Amino acid sequence: MSRAVLLTVLLAGILVIGTSSPAWAAQMDARVNPNSEESFFKINYQKTVFIEYPDGGKLFDELHLKEWTESGTADSSNPGVKDLIVKLNDKISRDGSQAIISDLNVIYDIHLKGRTINTSIDYKVALEGTITNYIISKDQTKTLVDMGWRGLTATDEIMIDGVGINHPISVLIDKETIVYEILKGNQAEEILSKNLIDANYILEQPLTNWHFLFDPTGINVDAGTFGLDESIS
C-alpha cells in the first residue's frame, strides 16, 4: 500500500499602521505521495485591510456606501497563470529544490465592504496545482522526498484577465482612484504594495515542526505532559 504524507501549515500575523490594518495569512495543504510521479497541492493567501475614518472626511464620503467584489478563476492556459508558474518555479529553483510545478489553477476574490466608521477589503488568492520531480533518487533508488518547494512566492505583479492579484494596491488604483490618491505617498501605500503571494515563512519552518500536524501519536505523546491518559494515546 502506498504511503502519503499530509502537510498543513497556517501562518497569520497582524500589522497596524496609519489608516490601514492589514492581516495576512498563508495556508498550505499538500498530499505528497513518494510512489507517484506527481502530487496535488493547494495554498491559500489572504489579507484583510481596514481603512478607518472615525472622523468622517473624504475617505468616508468615497467608501461608506460602497460594496463590490472582483473575482475569477484561470487555468494554466491563461497567460497570467503561465507567467506565475514561471515565477514560482524560478523561486523554487533559487530555494535549492529540484521540484517543478507542472500545472496550476488560480482562484481569486477581492471584496470591498464600506461601513460607517471603516471599510474592509478582503483579498483571497488560492493556488491549486500539481508538483512533480520531488523524488530524489540515488543509483536509481528512491531515497528522499524533496520538500524544499514549500515557499511558493512571487514578488512581481501577476495579472489575470486584467486584474492584479499579487499587490493589494493594484485594485485600488484600478477601481478606487480617489482613495488611492489619498493613501498614496504614505506607509499605507508601502504596505499595500507588498506581495500577497508569499509563503517564505512556511519554507523557513523546520520539518520537525510539522510532525505533530499529521502524526496523532506525536500529538498524544505531547499531550501526555498535560495529563492525557496513556490508555487513549
GROMACS elastic network, one bead per residue, 0.5 to 0.9 nm:
[ bonds ]
;  ai    aj funct       b0    kb
    2    33     6  0.74567   500
    2    34     6  0.79935   500
    2    35     6  0.64050   500
    2    36     6  0.88602   500
    3    32     6  0.89000   500
    3    33     6  0.63729   500
    3    34     6  0.71419   500
    3    35     6  0.75046   500
    4    31     6  0.63668   500
    4    32     6  0.56730   500
    4    34     6  0.68080   500
    4    35     6  0.83344   500
    5    30     6  0.79862   500
    5    31     6  0.56820   500
    5    32     6  0.54810   500
    5    33     6  0.66356   500
    5    34     6  0.85599   500
    5   214     6  0.78384   500
    6    29     6  0.73298   500
    6    30     6  0.59782   500
    6    32     6  0.68216   500
    6   213     6  0.84934   500
    6   214     6  0.62525   500
    7    28     6  0.74222   500
    7    29     6  0.56450   500
    7    30     6  0.53769   500
    7    31     6  0.65689   500
    7    32     6  0.81892   500
    7   210     6  0.71905   500
    7   211     6  0.88618   500
    7   213     6  0.71131   500
    7   214     6  0.67059   500
    8    27     6  0.71093   500
    8    28     6  0.54872   500
    8    30     6  0.69779   500
    8   210     6  0.77229   500
    8   213     6  0.67125   500
    8   214     6  0.78745   500
    9    26     6  0.79864   500
    9    27     6  0.55256   500
    9    28     6  0.54830   500
    9    29     6  0.71827   500
    9   202     6  0.68795   500
    9   210     6  0.75802   500
    9   213     6  0.80212   500
   10    25     6  0.71962   500
   10    26     6  0.61482   500
   10    28     6  0.70061   500
   10   202     6  0.80571   500
   11    24     6  0.80891   500
   11    25     6  0.51760   500
   11    26     6  0.53920   500
   11    27     6  0.63933   500
   11   199     6  0.86718   500
   11   201     6  0.75200   500
   11   202     6  0.74015   500
   12    23     6  0.72996   500
   12    24     6  0.57383   500
   12    26     6  0.69759   500
   12    27     6  0.87918   500
   13    22     6  0.86458   500
   13    23     6  0.58257   500
   13    24     6  0.57770   500
   13    25     6  0.67139   500
   14    21     6  0.74888   500
   14    22     6  0.63148   500
   14    24     6  0.68436   500
   15    20     6  0.86993   500
   15    21     6  0.59858   500
   15    22     6  0.56303   500
   15    23     6  0.63621   500
   15    24     6  0.86723   500
   16    19     6  0.80678   500
   16    20     6  0.63538   500
   16    22     6  0.64305   500
   16    23     6  0.84834   500
   17    20     6  0.58479   500
   17    21     6  0.63044   500
   17    22     6  0.83729   500
   17   187     6  0.70309   500
   17   188     6  0.68113   500
   17   191     6  0.85550   500
   18    21     6  0.78058   500
   18    51     6  0.89227   500
   18    52     6  0.88091   500
   18   186     6  0.85785   500
   18   187     6  0.72097   500
   18   188     6  0.66422   500
   19    50     6  0.74007   500
   19    51     6  0.52892   500
   19    52     6  0.53567   500
   19    53     6  0.75196   500
   19   183     6  0.85388   500
   19   188     6  0.69571   500
   20    49     6  0.59053   500
   20    50     6  0.51123   500
   20    52     6  0.67839   500
   20   188     6  0.60627   500
   20   191     6  0.86765   500
   20   192     6  0.88342   500
   21    48     6  0.75867   500
   21    49     6  0.52331   500
   21    50     6  0.50491   500
   21    51     6  0.70890   500
   21    52     6  0.85623   500
   21   188     6  0.88477   500
   22    47     6  0.63609   500
   22    48     6  0.53138   500
   22    50     6  0.67105   500
   22   191     6  0.80478   500
   22   192     6  0.82242   500
   23    46     6  0.79221   500
   23    47     6  0.52115   500
   23    48     6  0.50727   500
   23    49     6  0.66063   500
   24    45     6  0.74881   500
   24    46     6  0.53980   500
   24    48     6  0.65284   500
   24    49     6  0.89080   500
   24   196     6  0.79210   500
   25    44     6  0.79147   500
   25    45     6  0.57721   500
   25    46     6  0.51312   500
   25    47     6  0.64156   500
   25   196     6  0.88380   500
   25   198     6  0.89449   500
   25   199     6  0.88388   500
   26    43     6  0.69377   500
   26    44     6  0.55211   500
   26    46     6  0.63929   500
   26    47     6  0.89797   500
   26   196     6  0.89024   500
   26   197     6  0.81895   500
   26   198     6  0.73452   500
   26   199     6  0.62260   500
   26   201     6  0.87526   500
   26   202     6  0.80613   500
   27    42     6  0.83094   500
   27    43     6  0.55018   500
   27    44     6  0.51639   500
   27    45     6  0.66665   500
   27    46     6  0.86904   500
   27   199     6  0.83346   500
   27   202     6  0.84797   500
   28    41     6  0.74368   500
   28    42     6  0.58314   500
   28    44     6  0.64567   500
   28    45     6  0.89041   500
   28   150     6  0.83347   500
   28   199     6  0.87058   500
   28   202     6  0.82970   500
   29    40     6  0.87389   500
   29    41     6  0.58212   500
   29    42     6  0.52393   500
   29    43     6  0.61949   500
   29    44     6  0.87689   500
   30    39     6  0.76925   500
   30    40     6  0.61619   500
   30    42     6  0.62623   500
   30    43     6  0.82728   500
   31    39     6  0.64033   500
   31    40     6  0.61589   500
   31    41     6  0.65445   500
   32    35     6  0.89360   500
   32    36     6  0.82945   500
   32    38     6  0.79629   500
   32    39     6  0.53436   500
   32    40     6  0.71696   500
   32    41     6  0.81047   500
   32   131     6  0.86830   500
   32   134     6  0.88069   500
   32   145     6  0.84528   500
   33    36     6  0.54725   500
   33    37     6  0.81505   500
   33    38     6  0.76230   500
   33    39     6  0.63014   500
   33   145     6  0.88880   500
   34    37     6  0.77390   500
   34    38     6  0.87007   500
   34    39     6  0.87726   500
   34   134     6  0.81862   500
   34   135     6  0.66575   500
   34   142     6  0.82663   500
   34   144     6  0.84040   500
   34   145     6  0.65903   500
   35    38     6  0.88789   500
   35   135     6  0.88186   500
   35   142     6  0.89457   500
   36    39     6  0.70157   500
   36   132     6  0.89099   500
   36   135     6  0.89920   500
   37   131     6  0.87151   500
   37   132     6  0.60948   500
   37   133     6  0.69276   500
   37   134     6  0.81154   500
   37   135     6  0.80484   500
   38   102     6  0.87344   500
   38   130     6  0.63675   500
   38   131     6  0.55989   500
   38   133     6  0.72937   500
   38   134     6  0.79947   500
   39   129     6  0.84069   500
   39   130     6  0.55445   500
   39   131     6  0.54080   500
   39   132     6  0.66622   500
   40   128     6  0.74777   500
   40   129     6  0.58150   500
   40   131     6  0.63448   500
   41   127     6  0.81092   500
   41   128     6  0.58983   500
   41   129     6  0.55625   500
   41   130     6  0.61899   500
   41   131     6  0.71186   500
   42   126     6  0.70928   500
   42   127     6  0.56151   500
   42   129     6  0.64882   500
   42   130     6  0.88182   500
   43   125     6  0.84298   500
   43   126     6  0.57498   500
   43   127     6  0.53302   500
   43   128     6  0.66620   500
   43   129     6  0.89400   500
   43   152     6  0.85110   500
   43   199     6  0.88338   500
   44   124     6  0.71874   500
   44   125     6  0.58624   500
   44   127     6  0.64366   500
   44   128     6  0.87426   500
   44   197     6  0.87297   500
   45   123     6  0.80467   500
   45   124     6  0.58054   500
   45   125     6  0.51797   500
   45   126     6  0.62118   500
   45   127     6  0.84195   500
   45   196     6  0.65303   500
   45   197     6  0.61778   500
   45   198     6  0.75880   500
   45   199     6  0.83124   500
   46   122     6  0.74357   500
   46   123     6  0.55489   500
   46   125     6  0.64669   500
   46   126     6  0.85689   500
   46   196     6  0.72009   500
   46   197     6  0.86641   500
   47   121     6  0.82382   500
   47   122     6  0.60412   500
   47   123     6  0.51136   500
   47   124     6  0.66840   500
   47   168     6  0.84456   500
   47   196     6  0.71824   500
   48   120     6  0.68725   500
   48   121     6  0.56901   500
   48   123     6  0.61139   500
   48   124     6  0.86419   500
   49   119     6  0.81300   500
   49   120     6  0.55745   500
   49   121     6  0.51424   500
   49   122     6  0.65229   500
   49   123     6  0.82606   500
   49   192     6  0.86082   500
   50   118     6  0.64221   500
   50   119     6  0.55810   500
   50   121     6  0.64978   500
   50   122     6  0.88691   500
   51    59     6  0.82855   500
   51   117     6  0.87457   500
   51   118     6  0.54261   500
   51   119     6  0.51252   500
   51   120     6  0.63477   500
   51   121     6  0.81786   500
   52    55     6  0.89310   500
   52    56     6  0.89658   500
   52    59     6  0.82016   500
   52    60     6  0.84045   500
   52   117     6  0.60830   500
   52   119     6  0.64790   500
   52   120     6  0.86633   500
   53    56     6  0.52442   500
   53    57     6  0.69873   500
   53    58     6  0.86651   500
   53    59     6  0.65094   500
   53    60     6  0.60483   500
   53   116     6  0.83126   500
   53   117     6  0.55210   500
   53   118     6  0.57359   500
   53   119     6  0.84720   500
   54    57     6  0.86913   500
   54    60     6  0.84975   500
   54   116     6  0.81699   500
   54   117     6  0.50510   500
   54   118     6  0.72606   500
   55    60     6  0.84075   500
   55   117     6  0.79723   500
   56    59     6  0.70577   500
   56    60     6  0.50232   500
   56    61     6  0.73771   500
   56   116     6  0.84460   500
   56   117     6  0.75115   500
   57    60     6  0.53817   500
   57    61     6  0.63936   500
   57    62     6  0.88520   500
   58    62     6  0.61545   500
   58    63     6  0.85781   500
   58   179     6  0.84510   500
   58   182     6  0.85152   500
   59    62     6  0.51425   500
   59    63     6  0.59797   500
   59    64     6  0.79062   500
   59   118     6  0.89335   500
   59   178     6  0.85873   500
   59   179     6  0.65485   500
   59   182     6  0.78907   500
   60    63     6  0.53655   500
   60    64     6  0.52928   500
   60    65     6  0.85612   500
   60   114     6  0.86023   500
   60   115     6  0.84802   500
   60   116     6  0.74044   500
   60   117     6  0.75673   500
   60   118     6  0.77047   500
   60   119     6  0.86227   500
   61    64     6  0.64223   500
   61    65     6  0.81782   500
   62    65     6  0.77795   500
   62    66     6  0.78163   500
   62   176     6  0.85716   500
   62   178     6  0.77021   500
   62   179     6  0.72256   500
   63    66     6  0.52900   500
   63    67     6  0.82908   500
   63   113     6  0.81845   500
   63   114     6  0.53451   500
   63   115     6  0.75894   500
   63   116     6  0.89105   500
   63   118     6  0.82948   500
   63   119     6  0.67015   500
   63   176     6  0.89351   500
   63   179     6  0.82423   500
   64    67     6  0.86130   500
   64   113     6  0.79671   500
   64   116     6  0.55423   500
   64   117     6  0.76458   500
   64   118     6  0.71711   500
   64   119     6  0.66997   500
   65   113     6  0.81266   500
   65   114     6  0.54443   500
   65   115     6  0.66773   500
   65   116     6  0.81294   500
   66   112     6  0.74361   500
   66   113     6  0.62142   500
   66   114     6  0.50405   500
   66   115     6  0.81046   500
   66   119     6  0.86614   500
   67   111     6  0.74975   500
   67   112     6  0.53196   500
   67   114     6  0.59394   500
   68   110     6  0.83219   500
   68   111     6  0.58953   500
   68   112     6  0.53820   500
   68   113     6  0.68817   500
   69   109     6  0.70237   500
   69   110     6  0.55502   500
   69   112     6  0.63461   500
   69   113     6  0.88165   500
   70   108     6  0.80164   500
   70   109     6  0.58383   500
   70   110     6  0.50454   500
   70   111     6  0.64569   500
   70   112     6  0.87800   500
   70   163     6  0.83567   500
   70   171     6  0.87734   500
   71   107     6  0.76534   500
   71   108     6  0.53725   500
   71   110     6  0.60983   500
   71   111     6  0.82618   500
   71   163     6  0.89598   500
   72   106     6  0.82360   500
   72   107     6  0.59797   500
   72   108     6  0.55911   500
   72   109     6  0.67220   500
   72   160     6  0.84448   500
   72   161     6  0.86782   500
   73   105     6  0.72959   500
   73   106     6  0.55247   500
   73   108     6  0.64201   500
   73   109     6  0.89751   500
   73   160     6  0.84300   500
   74    77     6  0.77576   500
   74    78     6  0.61344   500
   74    80     6  0.84534   500
   74    81     6  0.69793   500
   74   104     6  0.86684   500
   74   105     6  0.57796   500
   74   106     6  0.52623   500
   74   107     6  0.67074   500
   74   108     6  0.89700   500
   74   160     6  0.73742   500
   74   161     6  0.84875   500
   75    78     6  0.57914   500
   75    81     6  0.64975   500
   75    82     6  0.85417   500
   75   103     6  0.81481   500
   75   104     6  0.60999   500
   75   106     6  0.62983   500
   75   107     6  0.89160   500
   76    79     6  0.75941   500
   76    80     6  0.83556   500
   76    81     6  0.53612   500
   76    82     6  0.56698   500
   76    85     6  0.81365   500
   76   103     6  0.61932   500
   76   104     6  0.54712   500
   76   105     6  0.62167   500
   76   106     6  0.84521   500
   77    80     6  0.86602   500
   77    81     6  0.71794   500
   77    82     6  0.68677   500
   78    81     6  0.52573   500
   78    82     6  0.62255   500
   78    83     6  0.86868   500
   78   160     6  0.75983   500
   78   161     6  0.81742   500
   79    82     6  0.50093   500
   79    83     6  0.61877   500
   79    84     6  0.86543   500
   79   159     6  0.85728   500
   79   160     6  0.77306   500
   79   161     6  0.85974   500
   80    83     6  0.50519   500
   80    84     6  0.62458   500
   80    85     6  0.87427   500
   80   158     6  0.62735   500
   80   159     6  0.53646   500
   80   160     6  0.50140   500
   80   161     6  0.73865   500
   81    85     6  0.61616   500
   81    86     6  0.86461   500
   81   104     6  0.71599   500
   81   105     6  0.73965   500
   81   106     6  0.70976   500
   81   158     6  0.80149   500
   81   159     6  0.82685   500
   81   160     6  0.70525   500
   82    85     6  0.51585   500
   82    86     6  0.64088   500
   82    87     6  0.87972   500
   82   104     6  0.83813   500
   83    86     6  0.52197   500
   83    87     6  0.63544   500
   83    88     6  0.87254   500
   83   158     6  0.75415   500
   83   159     6  0.87963   500
   84    87     6  0.50602   500
   84    88     6  0.60412   500
   84    89     6  0.84693   500
   84   104     6  0.88540   500
   84   154     6  0.73834   500
   84   158     6  0.66356   500
   84   159     6  0.89669   500
   85    88     6  0.51496   500
   85    89     6  0.60080   500
   85    90     6  0.84125   500
   85   101     6  0.67058   500
   85   102     6  0.79533   500
   85   103     6  0.78643   500
   85   104     6  0.71432   500
   86    89     6  0.52543   500
   86    90     6  0.60728   500
   86    91     6  0.86683   500
   86   101     6  0.87202   500
   87    90     6  0.50651   500
   87    91     6  0.62610   500
   87    92     6  0.86708   500
   87   153     6  0.80566   500
   87   154     6  0.61367   500
   87   155     6  0.85597   500
   87   156     6  0.84921   500
   88    91     6  0.50862   500
   88    92     6  0.61742   500
   88    93     6  0.86496   500
   88   100     6  0.87894   500
   88   101     6  0.77193   500
   88   151     6  0.89011   500
   88   152     6  0.59818   500
   88   153     6  0.61334   500
   88   154     6  0.61651   500
   89    93     6  0.61374   500
   89    94     6  0.85778   500
   89    99     6  0.80407   500
   89   100     6  0.59558   500
   89   101     6  0.63337   500
   89   149     6  0.85264   500
   89   152     6  0.84490   500
   90    93     6  0.51461   500
   90    94     6  0.62334   500
   90    95     6  0.86411   500
   91    94     6  0.50454   500
   91    95     6  0.61579   500
   91    96     6  0.88226   500
   91   149     6  0.83545   500
   91   151     6  0.79792   500
   91   152     6  0.72244   500
   91   153     6  0.67764   500
   91   154     6  0.75298   500
   92    95     6  0.50846   500
   92    96     6  0.66842   500
   92    97     6  0.56546   500
   92    98     6  0.74765   500
   92    99     6  0.71407   500
   92   100     6  0.75560   500
   92   148     6  0.72588   500
   92   149     6  0.51197   500
   92   150     6  0.79256   500
   92   151     6  0.72359   500
   92   152     6  0.71184   500
   92   153     6  0.85513   500
   93    96     6  0.51972   500
   93    97     6  0.52458   500
   93    98     6  0.62753   500
   93    99     6  0.77341   500
   93   100     6  0.83867   500
   93   149     6  0.80687   500
   94    97     6  0.73896   500
   95   148     6  0.67821   500
   95   149     6  0.72866   500
   95   151     6  0.80444   500
   96   148     6  0.68316   500
   96   149     6  0.82784   500
   97   100     6  0.84479   500
   97   134     6  0.81449   500
   97   146     6  0.67742   500
   97   147     6  0.75651   500
   97   148     6  0.50270   500
   97   149     6  0.58263   500
   98   132     6  0.89834   500
   98   133     6  0.65101   500
   98   134     6  0.65662   500
   98   135     6  0.87211   500
   98   136     6  0.84298   500
   98   146     6  0.73986   500
   98   148     6  0.80929   500
   98   149     6  0.80023   500
   99   131     6  0.67311   500
   99   132     6  0.57354   500
   99   135     6  0.80611   500
   99   146     6  0.69754   500
   99   147     6  0.81542   500
   99   148     6  0.78015   500
   99   149     6  0.63143   500
  100   130     6  0.84626   500
  100   131     6  0.56630   500
  100   132     6  0.52575   500
  100   133     6  0.60044   500
  100   134     6  0.75497   500
  100   149     6  0.80742   500
  101   104     6  0.73096   500
  101   129     6  0.70785   500
  101   130     6  0.57808   500
  101   132     6  0.62457   500
  101   133     6  0.87295   500
  102   129     6  0.75087   500
  102   130     6  0.56859   500
  102   131     6  0.60210   500
  102   132     6  0.65483   500
  103   128     6  0.83420   500
  103   129     6  0.52050   500
  103   130     6  0.51500   500
  103   131     6  0.75230   500
  104   127     6  0.66907   500
  104   128     6  0.56805   500
  104   130     6  0.65745   500
  105   126     6  0.81529   500
  105   127     6  0.57859   500
  105   128     6  0.51301   500
  105   129     6  0.60166   500
  106   125     6  0.71192   500
  106   126     6  0.58394   500
  106   128     6  0.65703   500
  106   129     6  0.86675   500
  106   160     6  0.87312   500
  107   124     6  0.81321   500
  107   125     6  0.57559   500
  107   126     6  0.50804   500
  107   127     6  0.65733   500
  107   128     6  0.82430   500
  108   123     6  0.77487   500
  108   124     6  0.56058   500
  108   126     6  0.62941   500
  108   127     6  0.88103   500
  108   165     6  0.71475   500
  109   122     6  0.78264   500
  109   123     6  0.61543   500
  109   124     6  0.51720   500
  109   125     6  0.65294   500
  109   126     6  0.89015   500
  109   165     6  0.88188   500
  110   121     6  0.69461   500
  110   122     6  0.55730   500
  110   124     6  0.62627   500
  110   125     6  0.85621   500
  110   165     6  0.86424   500
  110   171     6  0.84003   500
  111   120     6  0.80025   500
  111   121     6  0.55309   500
  111   122     6  0.51706   500
  111   123     6  0.67668   500
  111   124     6  0.87458   500
  112   119     6  0.70709   500
  112   120     6  0.57754   500
  112   122     6  0.65732   500
  112   123     6  0.89575   500
  113   118     6  0.87795   500
  113   119     6  0.56015   500
  113   120     6  0.53950   500
  113   121     6  0.65163   500
  113   122     6  0.86562   500
  114   117     6  0.85021   500
  114   118     6  0.65105   500
  114   120     6  0.65892   500
  114   121     6  0.87473   500
  115   118     6  0.52671   500
  115   119     6  0.54786   500
  115   120     6  0.81325   500
  116   119     6  0.79824   500
  123   165     6  0.83331   500
  123   168     6  0.72768   500
  123   196     6  0.84040   500
  124   165     6  0.86597   500
  124   196     6  0.87717   500
  125   165     6  0.72847   500
  125   166     6  0.83560   500
  125   196     6  0.81742   500
  125   197     6  0.78063   500
  131   134     6  0.73453   500
  131   149     6  0.88584   500
  132   135     6  0.81555   500
  133   136     6  0.79193   500
  133   146     6  0.83808   500
  134   144     6  0.84128   500
  134   145     6  0.57826   500
  134   147     6  0.72075   500
  134   148     6  0.88286   500
  134   149     6  0.85700   500
  135   142     6  0.65417   500
  135   143     6  0.74769   500
  135   144     6  0.59937   500
  135   146     6  0.59771   500
  136   141     6  0.85210   500
  136   142     6  0.61347   500
  136   143     6  0.59115   500
  136   144     6  0.50115   500
  136   145     6  0.60252   500
  136   146     6  0.64506   500
  137   140     6  0.57486   500
  137   141     6  0.51642   500
  137   143     6  0.52688   500
  137   144     6  0.68476   500
  137   145     6  0.89601   500
  138   141     6  0.52287   500
  138   142     6  0.65558   500
  138   143     6  0.65129   500
  139   142     6  0.84402   500
  142   145     6  0.83339   500
  146   149     6  0.74664   500
  147   150     6  0.62993   500
  147   203     6  0.86543   500
  147   207     6  0.87174   500
  148   151     6  0.74384   500
  148   203     6  0.69874   500
  149   152     6  0.67445   500
  149   203     6  0.75591   500
  150   153     6  0.89904   500
  150   199     6  0.71923   500
  150   200     6  0.77962   500
  150   202     6  0.64653   500
  150   203     6  0.51771   500
  150   204     6  0.89670   500
  151   198     6  0.72841   500
  151   201     6  0.70997   500
  151   202     6  0.59160   500
  151   204     6  0.78627   500
  152   197     6  0.73232   500
  152   198     6  0.63849   500
  152   199     6  0.52026   500
  152   200     6  0.69182   500
  152   202     6  0.86964   500
  152   203     6  0.82836   500
  153   195     6  0.84167   500
  153   196     6  0.85333   500
  153   197     6  0.52505   500
  153   199     6  0.55430   500
  153   200     6  0.66494   500
  154   157     6  0.79023   500
  154   158     6  0.82679   500
  154   166     6  0.78091   500
  154   195     6  0.70766   500
  154   196     6  0.82567   500
  154   197     6  0.56326   500
  154   198     6  0.64981   500
  155   158     6  0.87869   500
  155   166     6  0.77098   500
  155   167     6  0.85943   500
  155   194     6  0.78550   500
  155   195     6  0.54863   500
  155   196     6  0.83045   500
  155   197     6  0.73472   500
  155   198     6  0.77710   500
  156   166     6  0.73590   500
  156   167     6  0.81087   500
  156   195     6  0.73502   500
  157   164     6  0.62695   500
  157   165     6  0.70665   500
  157   166     6  0.52925   500
  157   167     6  0.60644   500
  157   170     6  0.85873   500
  157   195     6  0.76397   500
  158   163     6  0.80439   500
  158   164     6  0.55740   500
  158   165     6  0.58036   500
  158   166     6  0.56793   500
  158   167     6  0.81352   500
  159   162     6  0.56168   500
  159   163     6  0.52720   500
  159   165     6  0.64053   500
  159   166     6  0.81194   500
  160   163     6  0.51706   500
  160   164     6  0.64699   500
  160   165     6  0.71241   500
  161   164     6  0.85217   500
  163   170     6  0.79865   500
  163   171     6  0.73262   500
  163   174     6  0.85523   500
  164   167     6  0.66415   500
  164   168     6  0.78421   500
  164   169     6  0.87836   500
  164   170     6  0.57133   500
  164   171     6  0.66588   500
  165   168     6  0.69807   500
  165   170     6  0.77050   500
  165   171     6  0.80645   500
  165   195     6  0.89371   500
  165   196     6  0.78238   500
  165   197     6  0.85944   500
  166   169     6  0.88984   500
  166   170     6  0.81765   500
  166   193     6  0.86748   500
  166   194     6  0.80575   500
  166   195     6  0.52368   500
  166   196     6  0.50133   500
  166   197     6  0.59378   500
  167   170     6  0.57177   500
  167   171     6  0.81299   500
  167   192     6  0.65587   500
  167   193     6  0.51581   500
  167   194     6  0.58432   500
  167   196     6  0.60858   500
  167   197     6  0.85542   500
  168   171     6  0.61952   500
  168   172     6  0.75019   500
  168   191     6  0.87885   500
  168   192     6  0.52039   500
  168   193     6  0.61998   500
  168   194     6  0.74769   500
  168   195     6  0.75508   500
  168   196     6  0.71628   500
  169   172     6  0.53652   500
  169   173     6  0.63846   500
  169   174     6  0.88250   500
  169   180     6  0.77977   500
  169   189     6  0.68642   500
  169   190     6  0.87940   500
  169   191     6  0.85662   500
  169   193     6  0.54067   500
  169   194     6  0.84119   500
  170   173     6  0.51204   500
  170   174     6  0.62590   500
  170   175     6  0.86164   500
  170   192     6  0.85082   500
  170   193     6  0.78340   500
  171   174     6  0.50004   500
  171   175     6  0.57878   500
  171   176     6  0.73774   500
  172   175     6  0.52398   500
  172   177     6  0.61719   500
  172   178     6  0.86230   500
  172   179     6  0.69887   500
  172   180     6  0.56808   500
  173   176     6  0.59144   500
  173   177     6  0.51193   500
  173   178     6  0.84559   500
  173   179     6  0.82363   500
  173   180     6  0.57471   500
  173   181     6  0.83357   500
  174   177     6  0.64150   500
  174   180     6  0.89832   500
  176   179     6  0.53945   500
  176   180     6  0.62547   500
  176   181     6  0.87948   500
  177   180     6  0.50481   500
  177   181     6  0.62227   500
  177   182     6  0.87939   500
  178   181     6  0.50834   500
  178   182     6  0.64543   500
  178   183     6  0.88649   500
  179   182     6  0.51679   500
  179   183     6  0.63764   500
  179   184     6  0.85230   500
  180   183     6  0.51102   500
  180   184     6  0.57437   500
  180   189     6  0.80768   500
  181   184     6  0.51067   500
  181   185     6  0.84415   500
  182   185     6  0.83940   500
  182   186     6  0.89891   500
  183   186     6  0.62021   500
  183   187     6  0.82098   500
  183   188     6  0.61924   500
  183   189     6  0.59166   500
  184   187     6  0.84364   500
  184   188     6  0.76118   500
  184   189     6  0.55134   500
  184   190     6  0.85755   500
  185   188     6  0.80283   500
  185   189     6  0.63346   500
  185   190     6  0.78837   500
  186   189     6  0.56991   500
  186   190     6  0.68443   500
  187   191     6  0.61927   500
  187   192     6  0.85505   500
  188   191     6  0.52272   500
  188   192     6  0.61262   500
  188   193     6  0.85388   500
  189   192     6  0.51262   500
  189   193     6  0.60525   500
  189   194     6  0.89661   500
  190   193     6  0.52182   500
  190   194     6  0.69056   500
  191   194     6  0.56000   500
  192   195     6  0.80635   500
  192   196     6  0.89633   500
  193   196     6  0.88358   500
  195   198     6  0.65150   500
  198   201     6  0.79147   500
  199   202     6  0.53609   500
  199   203     6  0.67801   500
  199   204     6  0.89668   500
  200   203     6  0.51507   500
  200   204     6  0.62815   500
  200   205     6  0.89427   500
  201   205     6  0.65122   500
  202   205     6  0.54342   500
  202   206     6  0.87097   500
  203   206     6  0.76613   500
  203   207     6  0.89464   500
  205   208     6  0.82368   500
  205   209     6  0.66749   500
  205   210     6  0.80614   500
  206   209     6  0.56012   500
  206   210     6  0.73929   500
  207   210     6  0.51596   500
  207   211     6  0.68841   500
  208   211     6  0.54059   500
  208   212     6  0.82487   500
  209   212     6  0.69468   500
  209   213     6  0.80077   500
  210   213     6  0.52812   500
  210   214     6  0.72889   500
  210   215     6  0.88823   500
  211   214     6  0.61023   500
  211   215     6  0.60256   500
  211   218     6  0.71013   500
  211   219     6  0.86035   500
  212   215     6  0.52654   500
  212   216     6  0.70048   500
  212   217     6  0.81864   500
  212   218     6  0.54023   500
  212   219     6  0.53308   500
  212   222     6  0.85207   500
  213   216     6  0.79284   500
  213   218     6  0.86056   500
  213   219     6  0.77494   500
  214   218     6  0.84018   500
  214   219     6  0.84420   500
  215   218     6  0.52829   500
  215   219     6  0.64607   500
  215   220     6  0.88554   500
  216   220     6  0.61604   500
  216   221     6  0.85790   500
  216   233     6  0.84553   500
  217   220     6  0.51383   500
  217   221     6  0.61407   500
  217   222     6  0.86053   500
  217   233     6  0.67632   500
  218   221     6  0.51347   500
  218   222     6  0.62278   500
  218   223     6  0.85337   500
  219   222     6  0.52201   500
  219   223     6  0.60612   500
  219   224     6  0.85880   500
  219   233     6  0.86684   500
  220   224     6  0.60221   500
  220   228     6  0.74180   500
  220   230     6  0.83170   500
  220   232     6  0.83211   500
  220   233     6  0.51884   500
  221   224     6  0.51263   500
  221   225     6  0.74190   500
  221   228     6  0.84967   500
  221   230     6  0.84333   500
  221   233     6  0.69884   500
  222   225     6  0.59053   500
  222   226     6  0.78523   500
  222   228     6  0.89715   500
  223   226     6  0.53554   500
  223   227     6  0.69861   500
  223   228     6  0.58230   500
  223   233     6  0.87774   500
  224   227     6  0.51530   500
  224   229     6  0.68399   500
  224   230     6  0.70196   500
  224   233     6  0.79450   500
  225   228     6  0.71602   500
  227   230     6  0.86910   500
  228   231     6  0.85970   500
  228   232     6  0.77605   500
  228   233     6  0.74852   500
  229   232     6  0.59389   500
  229   233     6  0.68464   500
